[in-house]
Amino acid sequence: MIDVVFLLLVFFMLAARFGADSAISLKAAGRDASGYQGAPRLVELRPGGLTLNGIAVTREDLAARLAPLMPTPDALVVLRARDGAEVQGLVDVIETLKAGGITTLALAEAPE
């Protein structure tokens, strides 16, 4: 009887799907910032919210506020997480920017 229970356990472990897989495609850009043009586009994520070039902005308004600063649709936007911001918040901001048509992001380290 215990063999049957173990077989059922193994079957359901292999057959179960525990969550939907999702991925964010990233590519390494290196340290070369020579392709950066136009106005500054620095988005900072903090536990208290987002800032765009030092001015507070909501996540919903972020893509609209970035649009006038973009010389081309594929212009680089620098994204920096600071002061204990959560990884899920960073992923949410990336997804919001992608939904707003912004495709080129650079993730920068926060200075200590």
Gaussian input, Z-matrix of N, CA and C with variables (Angstrom, degrees):
# hf/3-21g

backbone

0 1
 N
 C     1     B1
 C     2     B2     1     A1
 N     3     B3     2     A2     1     D1
 C     4     B4     3     A3     2     D2
 C     5     B5     4     A4     3     D3
 N     6     B6     5     A5     4     D4
 C     7     B7     6     A6     5     D5
 C     8     B8     7     A7     6     D6
 N     9     B9     8     A8     7     D7
 C    10    B10     9     A9     8     D8
 C    11    B11    10    A10     9     D9
 N    12    B12    11    A11    10    D10
 C    13    B13    12    A12    11    D11
 C    14    B14    13    A13    12    D12
 N    15    B15    14    A14    13    D13
 C    16    B16    15    A15    14    D14
 C    17    B17    16    A16    15    D15
 N    18    B18    17    A17    16    D16
 C    19    B19    18    A18    17    D17
 C    20    B20    19    A19    18    D18
 N    21    B21    20    A20    19    D19
 C    22    B22    21    A21    20    D20
 C    23    B23    22    A22    21    D21
 N    24    B24    23    A23    22    D22
 C    25    B25    24    A24    23    D23
 C    26    B26    25    A25    24    D24
 N    27    B27    26    A26    25    D25
 C    28    B28    27    A27    26    D26
 C    29    B29    28    A28    27    D27
 N    30    B30    29    A29    28    D28
 C    31    B31    30    A30    29    D29
 C    32    B32    31    A31    30    D30
 N    33    B33    32    A32    31    D31
 C    34    B34    33    A33    32    D32
 C    35    B35    34    A34    33    D33
 N    36    B36    35    A35    34    D34
 C    37    B37    36    A36    35    D35
 C    38    B38    37    A37    36    D36
 N    39    B39    38    A38    37    D37
 C    40    B40    39    A39    38    D38
 C    41    B41    40    A40    39    D39
 N    42    B42    41    A41    40    D40
 C    43    B43    42    A42    41    D41
 C    44    B44    43    A43    42    D42
 N    45    B45    44    A44    43    D43
 C    46    B46    45    A45    44    D44
 C    47    B47    46    A46    45    D45
 N    48    B48    47    A47    46    D46
 C    49    B49    48    A48    47    D47
 C    50    B50    49    A49    48    D48
 N    51    B51    50    A50    49    D49
 C    52    B52    51    A51    50    D50
 C    53    B53    52    A52    51    D51
 N    54    B54    53    A53    52    D52
 C    55    B55    54    A54    53    D53
 C    56    B56    55    A55    54    D54
 N    57    B57    56    A56    55    D55
 C    58    B58    57    A57    56    D56
 C    59    B59    58    A58    57    D57
 N    60    B60    59    A59    58    D58
 C    61    B61    60    A60    59    D59
 C    62    B62    61    A61    60    D60
 N    63    B63    62    A62    61    D61
 C    64    B64    63    A63    62    D62
 C    65    B65    64    A64    63    D63
 N    66    B66    65    A65    64    D64
 C    67    B67    66    A66    65    D65
 C    68    B68    67    A67    66    D66
 N    69    B69    68    A68    67    D67
 C    70    B70    69    A69    68    D68
 C    71    B71    70    A70    69    D69
 N    72    B72    71    A71    70    D70
 C    73    B73    72    A72    71    D71
 C    74    B74    73    A73    72    D72
 N    75    B75    74    A74    73    D73
 C    76    B76    75    A75    74    D74
 C    77    B77    76    A76    75    D75
 N    78    B78    77    A77    76    D76
 C    79    B79    78    A78    77    D77
 C    80    B80    79    A79    78    D78
 N    81    B81    80    A80    79    D79
 C    82    B82    81    A81    80    D80
 C    83    B83    82    A82    81    D81
 N    84    B84    83    A83    82    D82
 C    85    B85    84    A84    83    D83
 C    86    B86    85    A85    84    D84
 N    87    B87    86    A86    85    D85
 C    88    B88    87    A87    86    D86
 C    89    B89    88    A88    87    D87
 N    90    B90    89    A89    88    D88
 C    91    B91    90    A90    89    D89
 C    92    B92    91    A91    90    D90
 N    93    B93    92    A92    91    D91
 C    94    B94    93    A93    92    D92
 C    95    B95    94    A94    93    D93
 N    96    B96    95    A95    94    D94
 C    97    B97    96    A96    95    D95
 C    98    B98    97    A97    96    D96
 N    99    B99    98    A98    97    D97
 C   100   B100    99    A99    98    D98
 C   101   B101   100   A100    99    D99
 N   102   B102   101   A101   100   D100
 C   103   B103   102   A102   101   D101
 C   104   B104   103   A103   102   D102
 N   105   B105   104   A104   103   D103
 C   106   B106   105   A105   104   D104
 C   107   B107   106   A106   105   D105
 N   108   B108   107   A107   106   D106
 C   109   B109   108   A108   107   D107
 C   110   B110   109   A109   108   D108
 N   111   B111   110   A110   109   D109
 C   112   B112   111   A111   110   D110
 C   113   B113   112   A112   111   D111
 N   114   B114   113   A113   112   D112
 C   115   B115   114   A114   113   D113
 C   116   B116   115   A115   114   D114
 N   117   B117   116   A116   115   D115
 C   118   B118   117   A117   116   D116
 C   119   B119   118   A118   117   D117
 N   120   B120   119   A119   118   D118
 C   121   B121   120   A120   119   D119
 C   122   B122   121   A121   120   D120
 N   123   B123   122   A122   121   D121
 C   124   B124   123   A123   122   D122
 C   125   B125   124   A124   123   D123
 N   126   B126   125   A125   124   D124
 C   127   B127   126   A126   125   D125
 C   128   B128   127   A127   126   D126
 N   129   B129   128   A128   127   D127
 C   130   B130   129   A129   128   D128
 C   131   B131   130   A130   129   D129
 N   132   B132   131   A131   130   D130
 C   133   B133   132   A132   131   D131
 C   134   B134   133   A133   132   D132
 N   135   B135   134   A134   133   D133
 C   136   B136   135   A135   134   D134
 C   137   B137   136   A136   135   D135
 N   138   B138   137   A137   136   D136
 C   139   B139   138   A138   137   D137
 C   140   B140   139   A139   138   D138
 N   141   B141   140   A140   139   D139
 C   142   B142   141   A141   140   D140
 C   143   B143   142   A142   141   D141
 N   144   B144   143   A143   142   D142
 C   145   B145   144   A144   143   D143
 C   146   B146   145   A145   144   D144
 N   147   B147   146   A146   145   D145
 C   148   B148   147   A147   146   D146
 C   149   B149   148   A148   147   D147
 N   150   B150   149   A149   148   D148
 C   151   B151   150   A150   149   D149
 C   152   B152   151   A151   150   D150
 N   153   B153   152   A152   151   D151
 C   154   B154   153   A153   152   D152
 C   155   B155   154   A154   153   D153
 N   156   B156   155   A155   154   D154
 C   157   B157   156   A156   155   D155
 C   158   B158   157   A157   156   D156
 N   159   B159   158   A158   157   D157
 C   160   B160   159   A159   158   D158
 C   161   B161   160   A160   159   D159
 N   162   B162   161   A161   160   D160
 C   163   B163   162   A162   161   D161
 C   164   B164   163   A163   162   D162
 N   165   B165   164   A164   163   D163
 C   166   B166   165   A165   164   D164
 C   167   B167   166   A166   165   D165
 N   168   B168   167   A167   166   D166
 C   169   B169   168   A168   167   D167
 C   170   B170   169   A169   168   D168
 N   171   B171   170   A170   169   D169
 C   172   B172   171   A171   170   D170
 C   173   B173   172   A172   171   D171
 N   174   B174   173   A173   172   D172
 C   175   B175   174   A174   173   D173
 C   176   B176   175   A175   174   D174
 N   177   B177   176   A176   175   D175
 C   178   B178   177   A177   176   D176
 C   179   B179   178   A178   177   D177
 N   180   B180   179   A179   178   D178
 C   181   B181   180   A180   179   D179
 C   182   B182   181   A181   180   D180
 N   183   B183   182   A182   181   D181
 C   184   B184   183   A183   182   D182
 C   185   B185   184   A184   183   D183
 N   186   B186   185   A185   184   D184
 C   187   B187   186   A186   185   D185
 C   188   B188   187   A187   186   D186
 N   189   B189   188   A188   187   D187
 C   190   B190   189   A189   188   D188
 C   191   B191   190   A190   189   D189
 N   192   B192   191   A191   190   D190
 C   193   B193   192   A192   191   D191
 C   194   B194   193   A193   192   D192
 N   195   B195   194   A194   193   D193
 C   196   B196   195   A195   194   D194
 C   197   B197   196   A196   195   D195
 N   198   B198   197   A197   196   D196
 C   199   B199   198   A198   197   D197
 C   200   B200   199   A199   198   D198
 N   201   B201   200   A200   199   D199
 C   202   B202   201   A201   200   D200
 C   203   B203   202   A202   201   D201
 N   204   B204   203   A203   202   D202
 C   205   B205   204   A204   203   D203
 C   206   B206   205   A205   204   D204
 N   207   B207   206   A206   205   D205
 C   208   B208   207   A207   206   D206
 C   209   B209   208   A208   207   D207
 N   210   B210   209   A209   208   D208
 C   211   B211   210   A210   209   D209
 C   212   B212   211   A211   210   D210
 N   213   B213   212   A212   211   D211
 C   214   B214   213   A213   212   D212
 C   215   B215   214   A214   213   D213
 N   216   B216   215   A215   214   D214
 C   217   B217   216   A216   215   D215
 C   218   B218   217   A217   216   D216
 N   219   B219   218   A218   217   D217
 C   220   B220   219   A219   218   D218
 C   221   B221   220   A220   219   D219
 N   222   B222   221   A221   220   D220
 C   223   B223   222   A222   221   D221
 C   224   B224   223   A223   222   D222
 N   225   B225   224   A224   223   D223
 C   226   B226   225   A225   224   D224
 C   227   B227   226   A226   225   D225
 N   228   B228   227   A227   226   D226
 C   229   B229   228   A228   227   D227
 C   230   B230   229   A229   228   D228
 N   231   B231   230   A230   229   D229
 C   232   B232   231   A231   230   D230
 C   233   B233   232   A232   231   D231
 N   234   B234   233   A233   232   D232
 C   235   B235   234   A234   233   D233
 C   236   B236   235   A235   234   D234
 N   237   B237   236   A236   235   D235
 C   238   B238   237   A237   236   D236
 C   239   B239   238   A238   237   D237
 N   240   B240   239   A239   238   D238
 C   241   B241   240   A240   239   D239
 C   242   B242   241   A241   240   D240
 N   243   B243   242   A242   241   D241
 C   244   B244   243   A243   242   D242
 C   245   B245   244   A244   243   D243
 N   246   B246   245   A245   244   D244
 C   247   B247   246   A246   245   D245
 C   248   B248   247   A247   246   D246
 N   249   B249   248   A248   247   D247
 C   250   B250   249   A249   248   D248
 C   251   B251   250   A250   249   D249
 N   252   B252   251   A251   250   D250
 C   253   B253   252   A252   251   D251
 C   254   B254   253   A253   252   D252
 N   255   B255   254   A254   253   D253
 C   256   B256   255   A255   254   D254
 C   257   B257   256   A256   255   D255
 N   258   B258   257   A257   256   D256
 C   259   B259   258   A258   257   D257
 C   260   B260   259   A259   258   D258
 N   261   B261   260   A260   259   D259
 C   262   B262   261   A261   260   D260
 C   263   B263   262   A262   261   D261
 N   264   B264   263   A263   262   D262
 C   265   B265   264   A264   263   D263
 C   266   B266   265   A265   264   D264
 N   267   B267   266   A266   265   D265
 C   268   B268   267   A267   266   D266
 C   269   B269   268   A268   267   D267
 N   270   B270   269   A269   268   D268
 C   271   B271   270   A270   269   D269
 C   272   B272   271   A271   270   D270
 N   273   B273   272   A272   271   D271
 C   274   B274   273   A273   272   D272
 C   275   B275   274   A274   273   D273
 N   276   B276   275   A275   274   D274
 C   277   B277   276   A276   275   D275
 C   278   B278   277   A277   276   D276
 N   279   B279   278   A278   277   D277
 C   280   B280   279   A279   278   D278
 C   281   B281   280   A280   279   D279
 N   282   B282   281   A281   280   D280
 C   283   B283   282   A282   281   D281
 C   284   B284   283   A283   282   D282
 N   285   B285   284   A284   283   D283
 C   286   B286   285   A285   284   D284
 C   287   B287   286   A286   285   D285
 N   288   B288   287   A287   286   D286
 C   289   B289   288   A288   287   D287
 C   290   B290   289   A289   288   D288
 N   291   B291   290   A290   289   D289
 C   292   B292   291   A291   290   D290
 C   293   B293   292   A292   291   D291
 N   294   B294   293   A293   292   D292
 C   295   B295   294   A294   293   D293
 C   296   B296   295   A295   294   D294
 N   297   B297   296   A296   295   D295
 C   298   B298   297   A297   296   D296
 C   299   B299   298   A298   297   D297
 N   300   B300   299   A299   298   D298
 C   301   B301   300   A300   299   D299
 C   302   B302   301   A301   300   D300
 N   303   B303   302   A302   301   D301
 C   304   B304   303   A303   302   D302
 C   305   B305   304   A304   303   D303
 N   306   B306   305   A305   304   D304
 C   307   B307   306   A306   305   D305
 C   308   B308   307   A307   306   D306
 N   309   B309   308   A308   307   D307
 C   310   B310   309   A309   308   D308
 C   311   B311   310   A310   309   D309
 N   312   B312   311   A311   310   D310
 C   313   B313   312   A312   311   D311
 C   314   B314   313   A313   312   D312
 N   315   B315   314   A314   313   D313
 C   316   B316   315   A315   314   D314
 C   317   B317   316   A316   315   D315
 N   318   B318   317   A317   316   D316
 C   319   B319   318   A318   317   D317
 C   320   B320   319   A319   318   D318
 N   321   B321   320   A320   319   D319
 C   322   B322   321   A321   320   D320
 C   323   B323   322   A322   321   D321
 N   324   B324   323   A323   322   D322
 C   325   B325   324   A324   323   D323
 C   326   B326   325   A325   324   D324
 N   327   B327   326   A326   325   D325
 C   328   B328   327   A327   326   D326
 C   329   B329   328   A328   327   D327
 N   330   B330   329   A329   328   D328
 C   331   B331   330   A330   329   D329
 C   332   B332   331   A331   330   D330
 N   333   B333   332   A332   331   D331
 C   334   B334   333   A333   332   D332
 C   335   B335   334   A334   333   D333

   B1=1.4423
   B2=1.5309
   B3=1.3154
   B4=1.4663
   B5=1.5222
   B6=1.3436
   B7=1.4645
   B8=1.5251
   B9=1.3140
   B10=1.4580
   B11=1.5253
   B12=1.3174
   B13=1.4601
   B14=1.5266
   B15=1.3216
   B16=1.4609
   B17=1.5315
   B18=1.3347
   B19=1.4568
   B20=1.5267
   B21=1.3306
   B22=1.4613
   B23=1.5277
   B24=1.3051
   B25=1.4583
   B26=1.5303
   B27=1.3255
   B28=1.4578
   B29=1.5247
   B30=1.3208
   B31=1.4657
   B32=1.5236
   B33=1.3361
   B34=1.4537
   B35=1.5252
   B36=1.3105
   B37=1.4620
   B38=1.5243
   B39=1.3117
   B40=1.4619
   B41=1.5276
   B42=1.3179
   B43=1.4613
   B44=1.5253
   B45=1.3134
   B46=1.4642
   B47=1.5266
   B48=1.2961
   B49=1.4609
   B50=1.5203
   B51=1.3173
   B52=1.4550
   B53=1.5144
   B54=1.2942
   B55=1.4612
   B56=1.5086
   B57=1.2825
   B58=1.4600
   B59=1.5252
   B60=1.3027
   B61=1.4572
   B62=1.5184
   B63=1.3014
   B64=1.4567
   B65=1.5226
   B66=1.3111
   B67=1.4528
   B68=1.5206
   B69=1.3014
   B70=1.4521
   B71=1.5154
   B72=1.3148
   B73=1.4563
   B74=1.5285
   B75=1.3058
   B76=1.4510
   B77=1.5135
   B78=1.3125
   B79=1.4504
   B80=1.5195
   B81=1.3059
   B82=1.4594
   B83=1.5227
   B84=1.3288
   B85=1.4571
   B86=1.5229
   B87=1.3056
   B88=1.4581
   B89=1.5116
   B90=1.3128
   B91=1.4590
   B92=1.5223
   B93=1.3085
   B94=1.4478
   B95=1.5169
   B96=1.3295
   B97=1.4574
   B98=1.5248
   B99=1.3238
   B100=1.4567
   B101=1.5151
   B102=1.3412
   B103=1.4503
   B104=1.5167
   B105=1.3198
   B106=1.4640
   B107=1.5178
   B108=1.3374
   B109=1.4632
   B110=1.5158
   B111=1.3187
   B112=1.4540
   B113=1.5110
   B114=1.3206
   B115=1.4638
   B116=1.5227
   B117=1.3396
   B118=1.4667
   B119=1.5257
   B120=1.3169
   B121=1.4686
   B122=1.5250
   B123=1.3280
   B124=1.4574
   B125=1.5251
   B126=1.3257
   B127=1.4571
   B128=1.5214
   B129=1.3291
   B130=1.4566
   B131=1.5278
   B132=1.3130
   B133=1.4570
   B134=1.5160
   B135=1.3118
   B136=1.4612
   B137=1.5291
   B138=1.3180
   B139=1.4658
   B140=1.5321
   B141=1.3306
   B142=1.4572
   B143=1.5137
   B144=1.3227
   B145=1.4595
   B146=1.5127
   B147=1.3250
   B148=1.4646
   B149=1.5129
   B150=1.3344
   B151=1.4525
   B152=1.5159
   B153=1.3146
   B154=1.4546
   B155=1.5137
   B156=1.3251
   B157=1.4707
   B158=1.5302
   B159=1.3283
   B160=1.4601
   B161=1.5125
   B162=1.3273
   B163=1.4675
   B164=1.5241
   B165=1.3229
   B166=1.4660
   B167=1.5302
   B168=1.3273
   B169=1.4562
   B170=1.5261
   B171=1.3319
   B172=1.4619
   B173=1.5207
   B174=1.3076
   B175=1.4664
   B176=1.5278
   B177=1.3159
   B178=1.4581
   B179=1.5283
   B180=1.3352
   B181=1.4658
   B182=1.5263
   B183=1.3109
   B184=1.4556
   B185=1.5281
   B186=1.3140
   B187=1.4701
   B188=1.5256
   B189=1.3223
   B190=1.4698
   B191=1.5224
   B192=1.3193
   B193=1.4722
   B194=1.5235
   B195=1.3318
   B196=1.4615
   B197=1.5263
   B198=1.3183
   B199=1.4669
   B200=1.5244
   B201=1.3427
   B202=1.4640
   B203=1.5302
   B204=1.3218
   B205=1.4629
   B206=1.5320
   B207=1.3157
   B208=1.4645
   B209=1.5299
   B210=1.3538
   B211=1.4599
   B212=1.5290
   B213=1.3242
   B214=1.4590
   B215=1.5213
   B216=1.3276
   B217=1.4713
   B218=1.5250
   B219=1.3342
   B220=1.4641
   B221=1.5308
   B222=1.3356
   B223=1.4669
   B224=1.5281
   B225=1.3135
   B226=1.4604
   B227=1.5222
   B228=1.3261
   B229=1.4664
   B230=1.5224
   B231=1.3323
   B232=1.4617
   B233=1.5237
   B234=1.3132
   B235=1.4653
   B236=1.5194
   B237=1.3302
   B238=1.4665
   B239=1.5175
   B240=1.3291
   B241=1.4691
   B242=1.5205
   B243=1.3386
   B244=1.4656
   B245=1.5180
   B246=1.3095
   B247=1.4634
   B248=1.5224
   B249=1.3109
   B250=1.4583
   B251=1.5061
   B252=1.3156
   B253=1.4693
   B254=1.5249
   B255=1.3178
   B256=1.4579
   B257=1.5216
   B258=1.3154
   B259=1.4547
   B260=1.5296
   B261=1.3221
   B262=1.4644
   B263=1.5214
   B264=1.3182
   B265=1.4611
   B266=1.5139
   B267=1.3288
   B268=1.4616
   B269=1.5280
   B270=1.3168
   B271=1.4683
   B272=1.5226
   B273=1.3240
   B274=1.4647
   B275=1.5306
   B276=1.3360
   B277=1.4614
   B278=1.5268
   B279=1.3281
   B280=1.4697
   B281=1.5160
   B282=1.3202
   B283=1.4697
   B284=1.5263
   B285=1.3264
   B286=1.4583
   B287=1.5226
   B288=1.3291
   B289=1.4610
   B290=1.5279
   B291=1.3219
   B292=1.4634
   B293=1.5244
   B294=1.3260
   B295=1.4642
   B296=1.5243
   B297=1.3384
   B298=1.4568
   B299=1.5153
   B300=1.3353
   B301=1.4610
   B302=1.5151
   B303=1.3150
   B304=1.4637
   B305=1.5229
   B306=1.3256
   B307=1.4609
   B308=1.5160
   B309=1.3173
   B310=1.4604
   B311=1.5224
   B312=1.3241
   B313=1.4634
   B314=1.5183
   B315=1.3139
   B316=1.4552
   B317=1.5180
   B318=1.3181
   B319=1.4558
   B320=1.5333
   B321=1.3255
   B322=1.4584
   B323=1.5156
   B324=1.3221
   B325=1.4564
   B326=1.5110
   B327=1.3154
   B328=1.4594
   B329=1.5217
   B330=1.3254
   B331=1.4797
   B332=1.5220
   B333=1.3129
   B334=1.4699
   B335=1.4895
   A1=111.56
   A2=117.03
   A3=119.89
   A4=111.24
   A5=116.75
   A6=120.07
   A7=111.13
   A8=115.89
   A9=119.80
   A10=110.43
   A11=116.90
   A12=121.16
   A13=110.11
   A14=117.78
   A15=120.67
   A16=111.33
   A17=117.26
   A18=120.37
   A19=110.89
   A20=116.83
   A21=120.05
   A22=111.54
   A23=116.12
   A24=120.69
   A25=110.91
   A26=116.72
   A27=121.01
   A28=110.42
   A29=117.60
   A30=120.93
   A31=111.45
   A32=116.82
   A33=119.20
   A34=112.42
   A35=117.93
   A36=120.06
   A37=110.61
   A38=117.33
   A39=120.58
   A40=112.22
   A41=117.37
   A42=120.71
   A43=112.93
   A44=117.77
   A45=120.86
   A46=110.97
   A47=115.26
   A48=121.40
   A49=105.69
   A50=116.52
   A51=120.84
   A52=114.06
   A53=118.81
   A54=121.27
   A55=110.29
   A56=114.64
   A57=119.06
   A58=109.23
   A59=115.41
   A60=120.16
   A61=109.37
   A62=115.89
   A63=120.07
   A64=107.31
   A65=115.13
   A66=119.38
   A67=109.56
   A68=114.75
   A69=121.65
   A70=105.96
   A71=116.51
   A72=118.90
   A73=109.58
   A74=115.76
   A75=122.77
   A76=108.95
   A77=116.08
   A78=119.66
   A79=108.20
   A80=115.61
   A81=120.67
   A82=109.27
   A83=116.56
   A84=121.00
   A85=111.46
   A86=118.05
   A87=120.12
   A88=111.66
   A89=116.00
   A90=121.24
   A91=112.62
   A92=118.64
   A93=122.32
   A94=110.40
   A95=116.93
   A96=121.42
   A97=111.36
   A98=117.87
   A99=120.51
   A100=112.17
   A101=118.93
   A102=121.58
   A103=113.41
   A104=118.42
   A105=121.70
   A106=109.38
   A107=116.88
   A108=122.14
   A109=109.60
   A110=115.06
   A111=120.53
   A112=114.17
   A113=114.14
   A114=121.92
   A115=110.83
   A116=117.44
   A117=119.88
   A118=110.73
   A119=114.98
   A120=121.42
   A121=107.56
   A122=116.24
   A123=122.18
   A124=108.67
   A125=115.94
   A126=122.48
   A127=106.95
   A128=116.59
   A129=120.67
   A130=109.31
   A131=115.01
   A132=121.95
   A133=108.61
   A134=115.34
   A135=122.59
   A136=107.71
   A137=118.05
   A138=118.74
   A139=112.82
   A140=118.38
   A141=121.86
   A142=114.65
   A143=118.48
   A144=120.33
   A145=112.53
   A146=114.59
   A147=122.40
   A148=110.85
   A149=115.61
   A150=120.94
   A151=108.41
   A152=115.87
   A153=123.14
   A154=106.67
   A155=116.36
   A156=122.76
   A157=111.10
   A158=116.34
   A159=122.07
   A160=115.69
   A161=118.29
   A162=122.22
   A163=108.72
   A164=116.84
   A165=121.44
   A166=110.43
   A167=115.28
   A168=121.77
   A169=107.89
   A170=116.19
   A171=119.23
   A172=109.47
   A173=116.10
   A174=120.51
   A175=110.77
   A176=117.16
   A177=120.92
   A178=111.95
   A179=117.61
   A180=122.01
   A181=113.12
   A182=117.98
   A183=121.12
   A184=112.67
   A185=118.61
   A186=121.09
   A187=110.76
   A188=117.58
   A189=120.71
   A190=111.20
   A191=117.52
   A192=120.85
   A193=111.45
   A194=117.38
   A195=120.76
   A196=112.49
   A197=117.90
   A198=121.98
   A199=113.66
   A200=120.78
   A201=118.68
   A202=114.18
   A203=117.29
   A204=121.15
   A205=113.21
   A206=116.53
   A207=121.33
   A208=110.55
   A209=118.32
   A210=119.30
   A211=112.35
   A212=117.02
   A213=122.61
   A214=107.81
   A215=118.76
   A216=120.22
   A217=114.04
   A218=117.65
   A219=119.67
   A220=112.45
   A221=117.31
   A222=121.19
   A223=110.35
   A224=115.14
   A225=122.38
   A226=111.83
   A227=116.20
   A228=123.67
   A229=106.81
   A230=116.58
   A231=121.63
   A232=108.60
   A233=115.83
   A234=122.92
   A235=108.53
   A236=116.49
   A237=120.41
   A238=109.73
   A239=116.35
   A240=122.39
   A241=108.23
   A242=116.52
   A243=120.07
   A244=111.89
   A245=115.33
   A246=124.35
   A247=114.70
   A248=117.53
   A249=120.55
   A250=115.45
   A251=118.22
   A252=120.20
   A253=109.05
   A254=116.40
   A255=120.91
   A256=111.07
   A257=115.81
   A258=121.72
   A259=110.43
   A260=117.77
   A261=120.09
   A262=111.07
   A263=117.06
   A264=120.35
   A265=111.61
   A266=116.39
   A267=121.32
   A268=110.98
   A269=116.29
   A270=120.84
   A271=110.40
   A272=117.69
   A273=121.17
   A274=111.51
   A275=116.97
   A276=120.67
   A277=110.52
   A278=117.38
   A279=120.77
   A280=110.48
   A281=117.22
   A282=120.63
   A283=111.37
   A284=118.07
   A285=121.36
   A286=110.82
   A287=116.53
   A288=120.21
   A289=111.22
   A290=116.73
   A291=119.63
   A292=110.97
   A293=117.50
   A294=120.95
   A295=111.11
   A296=117.19
   A297=121.74
   A298=113.41
   A299=117.69
   A300=121.34
   A301=114.95
   A302=118.33
   A303=121.55
   A304=107.95
   A305=115.52
   A306=119.72
   A307=114.36
   A308=118.95
   A309=121.08
   A310=109.60
   A311=115.68
   A312=122.07
   A313=110.13
   A314=115.72
   A315=122.14
   A316=107.29
   A317=116.49
   A318=121.43
   A319=107.59
   A320=116.36
   A321=121.53
   A322=110.11
   A323=115.35
   A324=121.49
   A325=109.45
   A326=116.17
   A327=120.47
   A328=108.78
   A329=117.46
   A330=119.05
   A331=109.85
   A332=114.54
   A333=118.93
   A334=111.23
   D1=-39.28
   D2=179.88
   D3=-65.75
   D4=-30.40
   D5=177.04
   D6=-63.95
   D7=-40.17
   D8=179.75
   D9=-65.23
   D10=-40.63
   D11=178.88
   D12=-63.45
   D13=-43.65
   D14=178.98
   D15=-65.81
   D16=-38.86
   D17=177.53
   D18=-63.88
   D19=-42.42
   D20=177.19
   D21=-64.71
   D22=-39.28
   D23=178.20
   D24=-62.08
   D25=-46.56
   D26=178.66
   D27=-63.94
   D28=-42.53
   D29=179.12
   D30=-58.72
   D31=-49.16
   D32=-177.94
   D33=-70.38
   D34=-30.35
   D35=175.85
   D36=-66.12
   D37=-39.41
   D38=-179.40
   D39=-78.20
   D40=-31.00
   D41=-175.52
   D42=-89.37
   D43=-19.33
   D44=-175.48
   D45=-74.78
   D46=145.46
   D47=173.60
   D48=-113.30
   D49=117.43
   D50=-171.13
   D51=-88.56
   D52=-8.80
   D53=179.65
   D54=174.29
   D55=159.06
   D56=179.01
   D57=-76.21
   D58=132.50
   D59=177.91
   D60=-82.21
   D61=135.33
   D62=174.35
   D63=-140.97
   D64=152.40
   D65=-177.47
   D66=-142.84
   D67=151.62
   D68=173.23
   D69=-111.73
   D70=121.61
   D71=-178.82
   D72=-78.08
   D73=128.85
   D74=179.40
   D75=-127.23
   D76=149.46
   D77=173.38
   D78=-134.52
   D79=146.65
   D80=-178.37
   D81=-73.56
   D82=131.95
   D83=-179.67
   D84=-107.89
   D85=-9.68
   D86=-178.52
   D87=77.27
   D88=-167.96
   D89=-178.08
   D90=-100.63
   D91=5.30
   D92=-176.73
   D93=-83.43
   D94=116.16
   D95=179.50
   D96=-106.29
   D97=22.55
   D98=-176.53
   D99=-69.37
   D100=-18.85
   D101=179.99
   D102=-84.00
   D103=1.29
   D104=-177.55
   D105=-78.35
   D106=127.63
   D107=179.48
   D108=-134.91
   D109=157.41
   D110=172.06
   D111=84.21
   D112=-163.47
   D113=-177.12
   D114=-67.11
   D115=156.07
   D116=177.04
   D117=-62.94
   D118=141.43
   D119=178.53
   D120=-136.28
   D121=75.83
   D122=-178.67
   D123=-108.74
   D124=116.15
   D125=177.40
   D126=-105.24
   D127=121.16
   D128=179.15
   D129=-113.10
   D130=133.16
   D131=177.91
   D132=-107.16
   D133=124.24
   D134=176.99
   D135=-125.66
   D136=164.44
   D137=177.99
   D138=-58.51
   D139=-27.59
   D140=-179.15
   D141=-86.11
   D142=-8.25
   D143=-179.81
   D144=145.90
   D145=-165.26
   D146=-176.81
   D147=-109.92
   D148=151.41
   D149=169.66
   D150=-131.38
   D151=145.31
   D152=173.57
   D153=-117.32
   D154=112.12
   D155=-176.43
   D156=53.48
   D157=38.05
   D158=176.85
   D159=87.45
   D160=-2.29
   D161=-179.30
   D162=-107.15
   D163=130.11
   D164=-178.10
   D165=-61.64
   D166=139.60
   D167=-179.74
   D168=-148.69
   D169=149.48
   D170=175.88
   D171=-84.32
   D172=158.48
   D173=-179.69
   D174=-63.46
   D175=-35.75
   D176=-179.23
   D177=-67.11
   D178=-32.33
   D179=-178.11
   D180=-92.08
   D181=-3.92
   D182=-172.01
   D183=-60.43
   D184=-50.05
   D185=-177.63
   D186=-63.51
   D187=-38.98
   D188=179.68
   D189=-67.73
   D190=-36.57
   D191=179.23
   D192=-74.17
   D193=-26.50
   D194=177.69
   D195=-78.44
   D196=-27.62
   D197=-173.81
   D198=-52.74
   D199=-46.24
   D200=-179.99
   D201=-68.08
   D202=-17.93
   D203=-178.98
   D204=-88.22
   D205=-6.05
   D206=-174.39
   D207=-92.95
   D208=114.95
   D209=176.97
   D210=-70.22
   D211=-32.23
   D212=175.75
   D213=-137.42
   D214=157.56
   D215=-178.87
   D216=-61.04
   D217=-26.16
   D218=-179.35
   D219=-102.56
   D220=23.72
   D221=178.64
   D222=-66.73
   D223=152.41
   D224=-176.17
   D225=-75.04
   D226=133.95
   D227=173.08
   D228=-118.35
   D229=128.39
   D230=-179.51
   D231=-93.32
   D232=127.55
   D233=-178.58
   D234=-117.22
   D235=128.12
   D236=-177.83
   D237=-135.08
   D238=127.09
   D239=175.57
   D240=-93.85
   D241=133.78
   D242=-175.62
   D243=-132.72
   D244=158.68
   D245=168.50
   D246=49.01
   D247=49.11
   D248=174.73
   D249=79.86
   D250=24.65
   D251=177.04
   D252=-65.86
   D253=147.05
   D254=-176.96
   D255=-82.76
   D256=150.53
   D257=179.95
   D258=-64.02
   D259=-37.79
   D260=179.18
   D261=-62.40
   D262=-37.01
   D263=176.31
   D264=-63.69
   D265=-38.94
   D266=177.14
   D267=-63.98
   D268=-43.48
   D269=177.81
   D270=-63.50
   D271=-40.33
   D272=178.28
   D273=-62.12
   D274=-40.86
   D275=178.44
   D276=-66.12
   D277=-41.97
   D278=177.97
   D279=-60.87
   D280=-44.34
   D281=179.15
   D282=-65.83
   D283=-37.49
   D284=177.16
   D285=-63.86
   D286=-43.17
   D287=179.18
   D288=-65.59
   D289=-41.38
   D290=178.34
   D291=-64.09
   D292=-39.32
   D293=177.54
   D294=-65.66
   D295=-27.98
   D296=178.04
   D297=-84.72
   D298=4.05
   D299=176.67
   D300=92.35
   D301=5.76
   D302=179.50
   D303=-92.07
   D304=117.62
   D305=-171.17
   D306=-110.54
   D307=-18.76
   D308=-175.80
   D309=-109.30
   D310=108.01
   D311=-178.54
   D312=-121.62
   D313=144.81
   D314=172.08
   D315=-121.39
   D316=126.59
   D317=179.14
   D318=-94.25
   D319=117.63
   D320=-176.15
   D321=-105.49
   D322=148.87
   D323=174.83
   D324=-78.88
   D325=142.34
   D326=176.23
   D327=-79.52
   D328=134.95
   D329=178.52
   D330=-68.45
   D331=148.81
   D332=-179.02
   D333=-88.25

